Amino acid sequence: MVKLRLKRCGRKQRIVAIDVRSRREGRDLQKVGFYDPIKNQTYLNVPAILYFLEKGAQPTGTVQDILKKAEVLP
């Protein structure tokens, strides 16, 4: 199963599609965006996110909140 979750990358956090069995810092399938909580900036690759959601990927709670704020999810 694939999840959309945050992965630390310096002070920013990447939003990645990753296998559930991988560690948080493990190898990701694809980078689909980033989130900077300090500057409150978000960049999302919406087509890639929608592709993974259609294939059954589950976003974590925090990523789900980010996607709702960006109006990607209803």
PDB file of N, CA, C, O and CB in Angstrom:
ATOM      1  N   MET A   1       0.842  -1.180   0.000  1.00  0.00           N
ATOM      2  CA  MET A   1       0.000   0.000   0.000  1.00  0.00           C
ATOM      3  C   MET A   1       0.886   1.241   0.000  1.00  0.00           C
ATOM      4  O   MET A   1       1.956   1.263   0.607  1.00  0.00           O
ATOM      5  CB  MET A   1      -0.957  -0.001   1.218  1.00  0.00           C
ATOM      6  N   VAL A   2       0.420   2.256  -0.684  1.00  0.00           N
ATOM      7  CA  VAL A   2       1.169   3.507  -0.821  1.00  0.00           C
ATOM      8  C   VAL A   2       0.515   4.570   0.038  1.00  0.00           C
ATOM      9  O   VAL A   2      -0.711   4.644   0.128  1.00  0.00           O
ATOM     10  CB  VAL A   2       1.238   3.966  -2.305  1.00  0.00           C
ATOM     11  N   LYS A   3       1.345   5.397   0.673  1.00  0.00           N
ATOM     12  CA  LYS A   3       0.857   6.526   1.457  1.00  0.00           C
ATOM     13  C   LYS A   3       1.495   7.801   0.954  1.00  0.00           C
ATOM     14  O   LYS A   3       2.618   7.794   0.449  1.00  0.00           O
ATOM     15  CB  LYS A   3       1.148   6.330   2.957  1.00  0.00           C
ATOM     16  N   LEU A   4       0.765   8.900   1.097  1.00  0.00           N
ATOM     17  CA  LEU A   4       1.324  10.231   0.881  1.00  0.00           C
ATOM     18  C   LEU A   4       1.672  10.767   2.249  1.00  0.00           C
ATOM     19  O   LEU A   4       0.792  10.982   3.082  1.00  0.00           O
ATOM     20  CB  LEU A   4       0.325  11.186   0.112  1.00  0.00           C
ATOM     21  N   ARG A   5       2.964  10.987   2.484  1.00  0.00           N
ATOM     22  CA  ARG A   5       3.388  11.446   3.811  1.00  0.00           C
ATOM     23  C   ARG A   5       4.512  12.454   3.707  1.00  0.00           C
ATOM     24  O   ARG A   5       5.078  12.672   2.635  1.00  0.00           O
ATOM     25  CB  ARG A   5       3.828  10.266   4.673  1.00  0.00           C
ATOM     26  N   LEU A   6       4.829  13.070   4.844  1.00  0.00           N
ATOM     27  CA  LEU A   6       5.896  14.066   4.899  1.00  0.00           C
ATOM     28  C   LEU A   6       7.228  13.375   5.134  1.00  0.00           C
ATOM     29  O   LEU A   6       7.319  12.386   5.861  1.00  0.00           O
ATOM     30  CB  LEU A   6       5.623  15.109   6.006  1.00  0.00           C
ATOM     31  N   LYS A   7       8.262  13.923   4.499  1.00  0.00           N
ATOM     32  CA  LYS A   7       9.622  13.424   4.656  1.00  0.00           C
ATOM     33  C   LYS A   7      10.506  14.628   4.922  1.00  0.00           C
ATOM     34  O   LYS A   7      10.472  15.599   4.166  1.00  0.00           O
ATOM     35  CB  LYS A   7      10.104  12.620   3.391  1.00  0.00           C
ATOM     36  N   ARG A   8      11.288  14.579   5.974  1.00  0.00           N
ATOM     37  CA  ARG A   8      12.112  15.735   6.338  1.00  0.00           C
ATOM     38  C   ARG A   8      13.229  15.950   5.328  1.00  0.00           C
ATOM     39  O   ARG A   8      13.837  15.005   4.826  1.00  0.00           O
ATOM     40  CB  ARG A   8      12.703  15.554   7.740  1.00  0.00           C
ATOM     41  N   CYS A   9      13.477  17.220   5.048  1.00  0.00           N
ATOM     42  CA  CYS A   9      14.527  17.599   4.109  1.00  0.00           C
ATOM     43  C   CYS A   9      15.032  18.971   4.550  1.00  0.00           C
ATOM     44  O   CYS A   9      14.585  19.993   4.029  1.00  0.00           O
ATOM     45  CB  CYS A   9      14.003  17.620   2.610  1.00  0.00           C
ATOM     46  N   GLY A  10      15.947  18.997   5.491  1.00  0.00           N
ATOM     47  CA  GLY A  10      16.393  20.263   6.052  1.00  0.00           C
ATOM     48  C   GLY A  10      15.292  20.866   6.891  1.00  0.00           C
ATOM     49  O   GLY A  10      14.693  20.171   7.711  1.00  0.00           O
ATOM     50  N   ARG A  11      15.009  22.151   6.707  1.00  0.00           N
ATOM     51  CA  ARG A  11      13.919  22.759   7.471  1.00  0.00           C
ATOM     52  C   ARG A  11      12.581  22.605   6.767  1.00  0.00           C
ATOM     53  O   ARG A  11      11.529  22.821   7.368  1.00  0.00           O
ATOM     54  CB  ARG A  11      14.205  24.231   7.715  1.00  0.00           C
ATOM     55  N   LYS A  12      12.621  22.229   5.485  1.00  0.00           N
ATOM     56  CA  LYS A  12      11.397  21.979   4.744  1.00  0.00           C
ATOM     57  C   LYS A  12      11.007  20.517   4.880  1.00  0.00           C
ATOM     58  O   LYS A  12      11.794  19.696   5.352  1.00  0.00           O
ATOM     59  CB  LYS A  12      11.563  22.362   3.262  1.00  0.00           C
ATOM     60  N   GLN A  13       9.825  20.208   4.478  1.00  0.00           N
ATOM     61  CA  GLN A  13       9.361  18.829   4.470  1.00  0.00           C
ATOM     62  C   GLN A  13       8.809  18.527   3.094  1.00  0.00           C
ATOM     63  O   GLN A  13       7.989  19.274   2.561  1.00  0.00           O
ATOM     64  CB  GLN A  13       8.292  18.579   5.572  1.00  0.00           C
ATOM     65  N   ARG A  14       9.263  17.436   2.531  1.00  0.00           N
ATOM     66  CA  ARG A  14       8.765  17.008   1.222  1.00  0.00           C
ATOM     67  C   ARG A  14       7.512  16.166   1.407  1.00  0.00           C
ATOM     68  O   ARG A  14       7.393  15.411   2.372  1.00  0.00           O
ATOM     69  CB  ARG A  14       9.848  16.211   0.446  1.00  0.00           C
ATOM     70  N   ILE A  15       6.594  16.300   0.487  1.00  0.00           N
ATOM     71  CA  ILE A  15       5.431  15.418   0.443  1.00  0.00           C
ATOM     72  C   ILE A  15       5.764  14.364  -0.603  1.00  0.00           C
ATOM     73  O   ILE A  15       5.987  14.685  -1.770  1.00  0.00           O
ATOM     74  CB  ILE A  15       4.080  16.205   0.097  1.00  0.00           C
ATOM     75  N   VAL A  16       5.797  13.101  -0.177  1.00  0.00           N
ATOM     76  CA  VAL A  16       6.223  12.024  -1.051  1.00  0.00           C
ATOM     77  C   VAL A  16       5.199  10.902  -1.060  1.00  0.00           C
ATOM     78  O   VAL A  16       4.442  10.718  -0.107  1.00  0.00           O
ATOM     79  CB  VAL A  16       7.584  11.496  -0.622  1.00  0.00           C
ATOM     80  N   ALA A  17       5.194  10.163  -2.148  1.00  0.00           N
ATOM     81  CA  ALA A  17       4.456   8.908  -2.222  1.00  0.00           C
ATOM     82  C   ALA A  17       5.451   7.821  -1.851  1.00  0.00           C
ATOM     83  O   ALA A  17       6.504   7.701  -2.476  1.00  0.00           O
ATOM     84  CB  ALA A  17       3.817   8.665  -3.661  1.00  0.00           C
ATOM     85  N   ILE A  18       5.121   7.026  -0.833  1.00  0.00           N
ATOM     86  CA  ILE A  18       6.079   6.062  -0.300  1.00  0.00           C
ATOM     87  C   ILE A  18       5.340   4.797   0.117  1.00  0.00           C
ATOM     88  O   ILE A  18       4.172   4.845   0.504  1.00  0.00           O
ATOM     89  CB  ILE A  18       6.864   6.660   0.900  1.00  0.00           C
ATOM     90  N   ASP A  19       6.030   3.668   0.033  1.00  0.00           N
ATOM     91  CA  ASP A  19       5.448   2.403   0.458  1.00  0.00           C
ATOM     92  C   ASP A  19       5.287   2.414   1.973  1.00  0.00           C
ATOM     93  O   ASP A  19       6.127   2.963   2.686  1.00  0.00           O
ATOM     94  CB  ASP A  19       6.324   1.203   0.002  1.00  0.00           C
ATOM     95  N   VAL A  20       4.212   1.811   2.464  1.00  0.00           N
ATOM     96  CA  VAL A  20       3.902   1.829   3.897  1.00  0.00           C
ATOM     97  C   VAL A  20       5.015   1.159   4.714  1.00  0.00           C
ATOM     98  O   VAL A  20       5.289   1.561   5.845  1.00  0.00           O
ATOM     99  CB  VAL A  20       2.557   1.124   4.160  1.00  0.00           C
ATOM    100  N   ARG A  21       5.646   0.143   4.136  1.00  0.00           N
ATOM    101  CA  ARG A  21       6.648  -0.614   4.883  1.00  0.00           C
ATOM    102  C   ARG A  21       7.987   0.107   5.001  1.00  0.00           C
ATOM    103  O   ARG A  21       8.858  -0.334   5.750  1.00  0.00           O
ATOM    104  CB  ARG A  21       6.860  -1.948   4.232  1.00  0.00           C
ATOM    105  N   SER A  22       8.165   1.222   4.264  1.00  0.00           N
ATOM    106  CA  SER A  22       9.409   1.981   4.312  1.00  0.00           C
ATOM    107  C   SER A  22       9.439   2.893   5.527  1.00  0.00           C
ATOM    108  O   SER A  22       8.400   3.294   6.052  1.00  0.00           O
ATOM    109  CB  SER A  22       9.588   2.799   3.034  1.00  0.00           C
ATOM    110  N   ARG A  23      10.651   3.213   5.964  1.00  0.00           N
ATOM    111  CA  ARG A  23      10.808   4.181   7.045  1.00  0.00           C
ATOM    112  C   ARG A  23      10.452   5.574   6.541  1.00  0.00           C
ATOM    113  O   ARG A  23      10.297   5.792   5.339  1.00  0.00           O
ATOM    114  CB  ARG A  23      12.253   4.157   7.604  1.00  0.00           C
ATOM    115  N   ARG A  24      10.326   6.501   7.467  1.00  0.00           N
ATOM    116  CA  ARG A  24       9.980   7.881   7.089  1.00  0.00           C
ATOM    117  C   ARG A  24      11.045   8.465   6.163  1.00  0.00           C
ATOM    118  O   ARG A  24      10.716   9.195   5.228  1.00  0.00           O
ATOM    119  CB  ARG A  24       9.822   8.770   8.349  1.00  0.00           C
ATOM    120  N   GLU A  25      12.291   8.158   6.408  1.00  0.00           N
ATOM    121  CA  GLU A  25      13.382   8.682   5.586  1.00  0.00           C
ATOM    122  C   GLU A  25      13.817   7.691   4.518  1.00  0.00           C
ATOM    123  O   GLU A  25      14.879   7.856   3.917  1.00  0.00           O
ATOM    124  CB  GLU A  25      14.568   9.044   6.459  1.00  0.00           C
ATOM    125  N   GLY A  26      13.009   6.662   4.273  1.00  0.00           N
ATOM    126  CA  GLY A  26      13.352   5.640   3.293  1.00  0.00           C
ATOM    127  C   GLY A  26      13.197   6.124   1.868  1.00  0.00           C
ATOM    128  O   GLY A  26      12.931   7.297   1.607  1.00  0.00           O
ATOM    129  N   ARG A  27      13.373   5.181   0.951  1.00  0.00           N
ATOM    130  CA  ARG A  27      13.294   5.514  -0.467  1.00  0.00           C
ATOM    131  C   ARG A  27      11.839   5.752  -0.870  1.00  0.00           C
ATOM    132  O   ARG A  27      10.962   4.935  -0.588  1.00  0.00           O
ATOM    133  CB  ARG A  27      13.918   4.391  -1.326  1.00  0.00           C
ATOM    134  N   ASP A  28      11.599   6.879  -1.531  1.00  0.00           N
ATOM    135  CA  ASP A  28      10.228   7.215  -1.922  1.00  0.00           C
ATOM    136  C   ASP A  28       9.985   6.825  -3.378  1.00  0.00           C
ATOM    137  O   ASP A  28      10.923   6.673  -4.160  1.00  0.00           O
ATOM    138  CB  ASP A  28       9.953   8.724  -1.715  1.00  0.00           C
ATOM    139  N   LEU A  29       8.717   6.668  -3.720  1.00  0.00           N
ATOM    140  CA  LEU A  29       8.349   6.353  -5.101  1.00  0.00           C
ATOM    141  C   LEU A  29       8.426   7.597  -5.981  1.00  0.00           C
ATOM    142  O   LEU A  29       8.937   7.548  -7.100  1.00  0.00           O
ATOM    143  CB  LEU A  29       6.936   5.752  -5.157  1.00  0.00           C
ATOM    144  N   GLN A  30       7.911   8.718  -5.461  1.00  0.00           N
ATOM    145  CA  GLN A  30       7.942   9.977  -6.204  1.00  0.00           C
ATOM    146  C   GLN A  30       7.743  11.133  -5.246  1.00  0.00           C
ATOM    147  O   GLN A  30       6.983  11.033  -4.283  1.00  0.00           O
ATOM    148  CB  GLN A  30       6.864   9.999  -7.311  1.00  0.00           C
ATOM    149  N   LYS A  31       8.439  12.241  -5.520  1.00  0.00           N
ATOM    150  CA  LYS A  31       8.237  13.471  -4.762  1.00  0.00           C
ATOM    151  C   LYS A  31       7.069  14.213  -5.415  1.00  0.00           C
ATOM    152  O   LYS A  31       7.077  14.465  -6.620  1.00  0.00           O
ATOM    153  CB  LYS A  31       9.548  14.362  -4.729  1.00  0.00           C
ATOM    154  N   VAL A  32       6.064  14.558  -4.604  1.00  0.00           N
ATOM    155  CA  VAL A  32       4.872  15.204  -5.174  1.00  0.00           C
ATOM    156  C   VAL A  32       4.653  16.612  -4.640  1.00  0.00           C
ATOM    157  O   VAL A  32       3.626  17.223  -4.936  1.00  0.00           O
ATOM    158  CB  VAL A  32       3.644  14.366  -4.891  1.00  0.00           C
ATOM    159  N   GLY A  33       5.589  17.142  -3.862  1.00  0.00           N
ATOM    160  CA  GLY A  33       5.449  18.511  -3.383  1.00  0.00           C
ATOM    161  C   GLY A  33       6.324  18.761  -2.176  1.00  0.00           C
ATOM    162  O   GLY A  33       7.046  17.870  -1.727  1.00  0.00           O
ATOM    163  N   PHE A  34       6.260  19.982  -1.645  1.00  0.00           N
ATOM    164  CA  PHE A  34       6.951  20.284  -0.397  1.00  0.00           C
ATOM    165  C   PHE A  34       6.125  21.248   0.431  1.00  0.00           C
ATOM    166  O   PHE A  34       5.226  21.926  -0.069  1.00  0.00           O
ATOM    167  CB  PHE A  34       8.345  20.867  -0.669  1.00  0.00           C
ATOM    168  N   TYR A  35       6.458  21.289   1.711  1.00  0.00           N
ATOM    169  CA  TYR A  35       5.757  22.137   2.668  1.00  0.00           C
ATOM    170  C   TYR A  35       6.790  22.776   3.574  1.00  0.00           C
ATOM    171  O   TYR A  35       7.604  22.078   4.179  1.00  0.00           O
ATOM    172  CB  TYR A  35       4.708  21.326   3.493  1.00  0.00           C
ATOM    173  N   ASP A  36       6.767  24.097   3.674  1.00  0.00           N
ATOM    174  CA  ASP A  36       7.671  24.834   4.551  1.00  0.00           C
ATOM    175  C   ASP A  36       6.838  25.446   5.668  1.00  0.00           C
ATOM    176  O   ASP A  36       6.175  26.460   5.451  1.00  0.00           O
ATOM    177  CB  ASP A  36       8.469  25.937   3.766  1.00  0.00           C
ATOM    178  N   PRO A  37       6.857  24.840   6.881  1.00  0.00           N
ATOM    179  CA  PRO A  37       6.015  25.360   7.955  1.00  0.00           C
ATOM    180  C   PRO A  37       6.465  26.715   8.488  1.00  0.00           C
ATOM    181  O   PRO A  37       5.658  27.440   9.069  1.00  0.00           O
ATOM    182  CB  PRO A  37       5.981  24.379   9.078  1.00  0.00           C
ATOM    183  N   ILE A  38       7.727  27.071   8.305  1.00  0.00           N
ATOM    184  CA  ILE A  38       8.223  28.350   8.811  1.00  0.00           C
ATOM    185  C   ILE A  38       7.673  29.507   7.980  1.00  0.00           C
ATOM    186  O   ILE A  38       7.163  30.485   8.528  1.00  0.00           O
ATOM    187  CB  ILE A  38       9.762  28.373   8.803  1.00  0.00           C
ATOM    188  N   LYS A  39       7.779  29.392   6.660  1.00  0.00           N
ATOM    189  CA  LYS A  39       7.261  30.436   5.766  1.00  0.00           C
ATOM    190  C   LYS A  39       5.817  30.180   5.363  1.00  0.00           C
ATOM    191  O   LYS A  39       5.200  31.007   4.692  1.00  0.00           O
ATOM    192  CB  LYS A  39       8.125  30.535   4.520  1.00  0.00           C
ATOM    193  N   ASN A  40       5.276  29.036   5.773  1.00  0.00           N
ATOM    194  CA  ASN A  40       3.908  28.634   5.450  1.00  0.00           C
ATOM    195  C   ASN A  40       3.703  28.583   3.929  1.00  0.00           C
ATOM    196  O   ASN A  40       2.686  29.048   3.414  1.00  0.00           O
ATOM    197  CB  ASN A  40       2.896  29.607   6.096  1.00  0.00           C
ATOM    198  N   GLN A  41       4.691  28.008   3.217  1.00  0.00           N
ATOM    199  CA  GLN A  41       4.622  27.858   1.773  1.00  0.00           C
ATOM    200  C   GLN A  41       4.348  26.402   1.435  1.00  0.00           C
ATOM    201  O   GLN A  41       4.793  25.490   2.131  1.00  0.00           O
ATOM    202  CB  GLN A  41       5.925  28.342   1.101  1.00  0.00           C
ATOM    203  N   THR A  42       3.616  26.205   0.364  1.00  0.00           N
ATOM    204  CA  THR A  42       3.313  24.858  -0.098  1.00  0.00           C
ATOM    205  C   THR A  42       3.423  24.820  -1.607  1.00  0.00           C
ATOM    206  O   THR A  42       2.910  25.700  -2.299  1.00  0.00           O
ATOM    207  CB  THR A  42       1.906  24.410   0.363  1.00  0.00           C
ATOM    208  N   TYR A  43       4.099  23.790  -2.119  1.00  0.00           N
ATOM    209  CA  TYR A  43       4.115  23.532  -3.550  1.00  0.00           C
ATOM    210  C   TYR A  43       3.606  22.113  -3.756  1.00  0.00           C
ATOM    211  O   TYR A  43       4.121  21.175  -3.147  1.00  0.00           O
ATOM    212  CB  TYR A  43       5.551  23.726  -4.163  1.00  0.00           C
ATOM    213  N   LEU A  44       2.601  21.948  -4.606  1.00  0.00           N
ATOM    214  CA  LEU A  44       2.016  20.629  -4.846  1.00  0.00           C
ATOM    215  C   LEU A  44       2.007  20.322  -6.330  1.00  0.00           C
ATOM    216  O   LEU A  44       1.643  21.169  -7.146  1.00  0.00           O
ATOM    217  CB  LEU A  44       0.590  20.551  -4.277  1.00  0.00           C
ATOM    218  N   ASN A  45       2.408  19.113  -6.677  1.00  0.00           N
ATOM    219  CA  ASN A  45       2.284  18.609  -8.040  1.00  0.00           C
ATOM    220  C   ASN A  45       0.923  17.917  -8.106  1.00  0.00           C
ATOM    221  O   ASN A  45       0.821  16.709  -7.895  1.00  0.00           O
ATOM    222  CB  ASN A  45       3.480  17.620  -8.428  1.00  0.00           C
ATOM    223  N   VAL A  46      -0.114  18.689  -8.399  1.00  0.00           N
ATOM    224  CA  VAL A  46      -1.498  18.211  -8.291  1.00  0.00           C
ATOM    225  C   VAL A  46      -1.779  17.000  -9.194  1.00  0.00           C
ATOM    226  O   VAL A  46      -2.417  16.057  -8.726  1.00  0.00           O
ATOM    227  CB  VAL A  46      -2.459  19.338  -8.640  1.00  0.00           C
ATOM    228  N   PRO A  47      -1.336  16.974 -10.465  1.00  0.00           N
ATOM    229  CA  PRO A  47      -1.614  15.784 -11.272  1.00  0.00           C
ATOM    230  C   PRO A  47      -1.014  14.505 -10.675  1.00  0.00           C
ATOM    231  O   PRO A  47      -1.645  13.449 -10.715  1.00  0.00           O
ATOM    232  CB  PRO A  47      -1.080  15.984 -12.676  1.00  0.00           C
ATOM    233  N   ALA A  48       0.188  14.595 -10.128  1.00  0.00           N
ATOM    234  CA  ALA A  48       0.811  13.418  -9.525  1.00  0.00           C
ATOM    235  C   ALA A  48       0.066  12.989  -8.264  1.00  0.00           C
ATOM    236  O   ALA A  48      -0.101  11.795  -8.017  1.00  0.00           O
ATOM    237  CB  ALA A  48       2.282  13.701  -9.196  1.00  0.00           C
ATOM    238  N   ILE A  49      -0.380  13.957  -7.468  1.00  0.00           N
ATOM    239  CA  ILE A  49      -1.127  13.633  -6.246  1.00  0.00           C
ATOM    240  C   ILE A  49      -2.447  12.957  -6.606  1.00  0.00           C
ATOM    241  O   ILE A  49      -2.813  11.947  -6.006  1.00  0.00           O
ATOM    242  CB  ILE A  49      -1.388  14.912  -5.402  1.00  0.00           C
ATOM    243  N   LEU A  50      -3.157  13.510  -7.579  1.00  0.00           N
ATOM    244  CA  LEU A  50      -4.427  12.914  -7.992  1.00  0.00           C
ATOM    245  C   LEU A  50      -4.226  11.519  -8.575  1.00  0.00           C
ATOM    246  O   LEU A  50      -5.063  10.637  -8.380  1.00  0.00           O
ATOM    247  CB  LEU A  50      -5.124  13.809  -9.013  1.00  0.00           C
ATOM    248  N   TYR A  51      -3.119  11.315  -9.291  1.00  0.00           N
ATOM    249  CA  TYR A  51      -2.821   9.990  -9.838  1.00  0.00           C
ATOM    250  C   TYR A  51      -2.671   8.962  -8.715  1.00  0.00           C
ATOM    251  O   TYR A  51      -3.254   7.879  -8.775  1.00  0.00           O
ATOM    252  CB  TYR A  51      -1.537  10.037 -10.694  1.00  0.00           C
ATOM    253  N   PHE A  52      -1.884   9.308  -7.687  1.00  0.00           N
ATOM    254  CA  PHE A  52      -1.671   8.360  -6.588  1.00  0.00           C
ATOM    255  C   PHE A  52      -2.949   8.142  -5.783  1.00  0.00           C
ATOM    256  O   PHE A  52      -3.198   7.033  -5.310  1.00  0.00           O
ATOM    257  CB  PHE A  52      -0.555   8.858  -5.667  1.00  0.00           C
ATOM    258  N   LEU A  53      -3.763   9.190  -5.620  1.00  0.00           N
ATOM    259  CA  LEU A  53      -5.026   9.023  -4.900  1.00  0.00           C
ATOM    260  C   LEU A  53      -5.983   8.123  -5.670  1.00  0.00           C
ATOM    261  O   LEU A  53      -6.706   7.330  -5.067  1.00  0.00           O
ATOM    262  CB  LEU A  53      -5.678  10.384  -4.644  1.00  0.00           C
ATOM    263  N   GLU A  54      -5.994   8.238  -7.001  1.00  0.00           N
ATOM    264  CA  GLU A  54      -6.833   7.357  -7.819  1.00  0.00           C
ATOM    265  C   GLU A  54      -6.385   5.899  -7.716  1.00  0.00           C
ATOM    266  O   GLU A  54      -7.208   4.985  -7.777  1.00  0.00           O
ATOM    267  CB  GLU A  54      -6.804   7.808  -9.281  1.00  0.00           C
ATOM    268  N   LYS A  55      -5.090   5.690  -7.560  1.00  0.00           N
ATOM    269  CA  LYS A  55      -4.557   4.332  -7.459  1.00  0.00           C
ATOM    270  C   LYS A  55      -4.723   3.746  -6.061  1.00  0.00           C
ATOM    271  O   LYS A  55      -4.354   2.595  -5.830  1.00  0.00           O
ATOM    272  CB  LYS A  55      -3.093   4.322  -7.845  1.00  0.00           C
ATOM    273  N   GLY A  56      -5.280   4.529  -5.113  1.00  0.00           N
ATOM    274  CA  GLY A  56      -5.567   4.008  -3.787  1.00  0.00           C
ATOM    275  C   GLY A  56      -4.617   4.452  -2.693  1.00  0.00           C
ATOM    276  O   GLY A  56      -4.652   3.897  -1.595  1.00  0.00           O
ATOM    277  N   ALA A  57      -3.772   5.430  -2.957  1.00  0.00           N
ATOM    278  CA  ALA A  57      -2.855   5.928  -1.929  1.00  0.00           C
ATOM    279  C   ALA A  57      -3.640   6.629  -0.827  1.00  0.00           C
ATOM    280  O   ALA A  57      -4.625   7.315  -1.099  1.00  0.00           O
ATOM    281  CB  ALA A  57      -1.810   6.890  -2.543  1.00  0.00           C
ATOM    282  N   GLN A  58      -3.201   6.453   0.417  1.00  0.00           N
ATOM    283  CA  GLN A  58      -3.846   7.072   1.572  1.00  0.00           C
ATOM    284  C   GLN A  58      -2.962   8.194   2.106  1.00  0.00           C
ATOM    285  O   GLN A  58      -1.806   7.941   2.445  1.00  0.00           O
ATOM    286  CB  GLN A  58      -4.127   6.021   2.680  1.00  0.00           C
ATOM    287  N   PRO A  59      -3.466   9.430   2.192  1.00  0.00           N
ATOM    288  CA  PRO A  59      -2.666  10.502   2.793  1.00  0.00           C
ATOM    289  C   PRO A  59      -2.683  10.395   4.321  1.00  0.00           C
ATOM    290  O   PRO A  59      -3.681   9.981   4.911  1.00  0.00           O
ATOM    291  CB  PRO A  59      -3.193  11.887   2.346  1.00  0.00           C
ATOM    292  N   THR A  60      -1.578  10.771   4.945  1.00  0.00           N
ATOM    293  CA  THR A  60      -1.556  10.827   6.402  1.00  0.00           C
ATOM    294  C   THR A  60      -2.396  12.014   6.850  1.00  0.00           C
ATOM    295  O   THR A  60      -2.837  12.811   6.022  1.00  0.00           O
ATOM    296  CB  THR A  60      -0.096  10.937   6.945  1.00  0.00           C
ATOM    297  N   GLY A  61      -2.619  12.136   8.138  1.00  0.00           N
ATOM    298  CA  GLY A  61      -3.459  13.208   8.662  1.00  0.00           C
ATOM    299  C   GLY A  61      -2.953  14.590   8.313  1.00  0.00           C
ATOM    300  O   GLY A  61      -3.724  15.453   7.895  1.00  0.00           O
ATOM    301  N   THR A  62      -1.651  14.804   8.484  1.00  0.00           N
ATOM    302  CA  THR A  62      -1.074  16.114   8.210  1.00  0.00           C
ATOM    303  C   THR A  62      -1.127  16.437   6.724  1.00  0.00           C
ATOM    304  O   THR A  62      -1.465  17.557   6.339  1.00  0.00           O
ATOM    305  CB  THR A  62       0.366  16.175   8.708  1.00  0.00           C
ATOM    306  N   VAL A  63      -0.794  15.461   5.892  1.00  0.00           N
ATOM    307  CA  VAL A  63      -0.840  15.690   4.448  1.00  0.00           C
ATOM    308  C   VAL A  63      -2.278  15.929   4.003  1.00  0.00           C
ATOM    309  O   VAL A  63      -2.517  16.741   3.109  1.00  0.00           O
ATOM    310  CB  VAL A  63      -0.231  14.492   3.682  1.00  0.00           C
ATOM    311  N   GLN A  64      -3.221  15.250   4.600  1.00  0.00           N
ATOM    312  CA  GLN A  64      -4.624  15.460   4.264  1.00  0.00           C
ATOM    313  C   GLN A  64      -5.045  16.890   4.601  1.00  0.00           C
ATOM    314  O   GLN A  64      -5.774  17.519   3.834  1.00  0.00           O
ATOM    315  CB  GLN A  64      -5.515  14.448   5.009  1.00  0.00           C
ATOM    316  N   ASP A  65      -4.589  17.401   5.742  1.00  0.00           N
ATOM    317  CA  ASP A  65      -4.896  18.791   6.110  1.00  0.00           C
ATOM    318  C   ASP A  65      -4.289  19.776   5.114  1.00  0.00           C
ATOM    319  O   ASP A  65      -4.926  20.766   4.755  1.00  0.00           O
ATOM    320  CB  ASP A  65      -4.380  19.097   7.526  1.00  0.00           C
ATOM    321  N   ILE A  66      -3.057  19.508   4.664  1.00  0.00           N
ATOM    322  CA  ILE A  66      -2.397  20.380   3.685  1.00  0.00           C
ATOM    323  C   ILE A  66      -3.158  20.357   2.369  1.00  0.00           C
ATOM    324  O   ILE A  66      -3.350  21.400   1.744  1.00  0.00           O
ATOM    325  CB  ILE A  66      -0.929  19.948   3.462  1.00  0.00           C
ATOM    326  N   LEU A  67      -3.594  19.167   1.941  1.00  0.00           N
ATOM    327  CA  LEU A  67      -4.322  19.051   0.676  1.00  0.00           C
ATOM    328  C   LEU A  67      -5.690  19.726   0.758  1.00  0.00           C
ATOM    329  O   LEU A  67      -6.143  20.319  -0.220  1.00  0.00           O
ATOM    330  CB  LEU A  67      -4.488  17.577   0.291  1.00  0.00           C
ATOM    331  N   LYS A  68      -6.351  19.642   1.911  1.00  0.00           N
ATOM    332  CA  LYS A  68      -7.641  20.331   2.064  1.00  0.00           C
ATOM    333  C   LYS A  68      -7.466  21.835   2.055  1.00  0.00           C
ATOM    334  O   LYS A  68      -8.287  22.558   1.491  1.00  0.00           O
ATOM    335  CB  LYS A  68      -8.332  19.900   3.356  1.00  0.00           C
ATOM    336  N   LYS A  69      -6.393  22.313   2.681  1.00  0.00           N
ATOM    337  CA  LYS A  69      -6.127  23.750   2.716  1.00  0.00           C
ATOM    338  C   LYS A  69      -5.843  24.274   1.316  1.00  0.00           C
ATOM    339  O   LYS A  69      -6.214  25.401   0.989  1.00  0.00           O
ATOM    340  CB  LYS A  69      -4.947  24.060   3.648  1.00  0.00           C
ATOM    341  N   ALA A  70      -5.185  23.461   0.480  1.00  0.00           N
ATOM    342  CA  ALA A  70      -4.878  23.851  -0.898  1.00  0.00           C
ATOM    343  C   ALA A  70      -6.045  23.530  -1.840  1.00  0.00           C
ATOM    344  O   ALA A  70      -5.944  23.742  -3.048  1.00  0.00           O
ATOM    345  CB  ALA A  70      -3.601  23.140  -1.379  1.00  0.00           C
ATOM    346  N   GLU A  71      -7.136  23.026  -1.291  1.00  0.00           N
ATOM    347  CA  GLU A  71      -8.355  22.705  -2.027  1.00  0.00           C
ATOM    348  C   GLU A  71      -8.131  21.649  -3.111  1.00  0.00           C
ATOM    349  O   GLU A  71      -8.757  21.695  -4.170  1.00  0.00           O
ATOM    350  CB  GLU A  71      -8.918  23.961  -2.650  1.00  0.00           C
ATOM    351  N   VAL A  72      -7.234  20.698  -2.840  1.00  0.00           N
ATOM    352  CA  VAL A  72      -7.050  19.551  -3.729  1.00  0.00           C
ATOM    353  C   VAL A  72      -8.065  18.471  -3.358  1.00  0.00           C
ATOM    354  O   VAL A  72      -8.601  17.789  -4.232  1.00  0.00           O
ATOM    355  CB  VAL A  72      -5.589  18.998  -3.639  1.00  0.00           C
ATOM    356  N   LEU A  73      -8.326  18.319  -2.057  1.00  0.00           N
ATOM    357  CA  LEU A  73      -9.335  17.391  -1.569  1.00  0.00           C
ATOM    358  C   LEU A  73     -10.580  18.167  -1.154  1.00  0.00           C
ATOM    359  O   LEU A  73     -10.481  19.318  -0.727  1.00  0.00           O
ATOM    360  CB  LEU A  73      -8.790  16.553  -0.386  1.00  0.00           C
ATOM    361  N   PRO A  74     -11.754  17.543  -1.276  1.00  0.00           N
ATOM    362  CA  PRO A  74     -12.975  18.238  -0.832  1.00  0.00           C
ATOM    363  C   PRO A  74     -13.067  18.324   0.680  1.00  0.00           C
ATOM    364  O   PRO A  74     -14.031  18.877   1.210  1.00  0.00           O
ATOM    365  CB  PRO A  74     -14.209  17.534  -1.374  1.00  0.00           C
TER     366      PRO A  74
END
